[in-house]
Amino acid sequence: MTTAEKLYKAAKELPEPVVAEILDFAEFLQKKIARERASGNEMLIDMAGGLETSTTFSGDPSEIQKRLRDEWE
């Protein structure tokens, strides 16, 4: 028995509101996978922590702020 068949069998025995939640989650996952395949870009979560190795944002926070302000003058 495939996973899809097992899921169908289990869903048949559950109350309708619970099955609706399962369907909602499955549709969410489909959209998420489609977006990831279509974009080819990094997801925001993949970029988390990206500034920790940045030379622009390394060092004393006050100095970073001053340097960034000076760029606009």
Contacts in CASP RR format, 6 or more apart in sequence:
PFRMAT RR
TARGET T0000
AUTHOR 0000-0000-0000
METHOD contacts of the structure
MODEL  1
MTTAEKLYKAAKELPEPVVAEILDFAEFLQKKIARERASGNEMLIDMAGG
LETSTTFSGDPSEIQKRLRDEWE
1 9 0 8 1.000
7 22 0 8 1.000
11 19 0 8 1.000
11 22 0 8 1.000
14 22 0 8 1.000
36 43 0 8 1.000
51 57 0 8 1.000
56 64 0 8 1.000
57 64 0 8 1.000
58 64 0 8 1.000
END
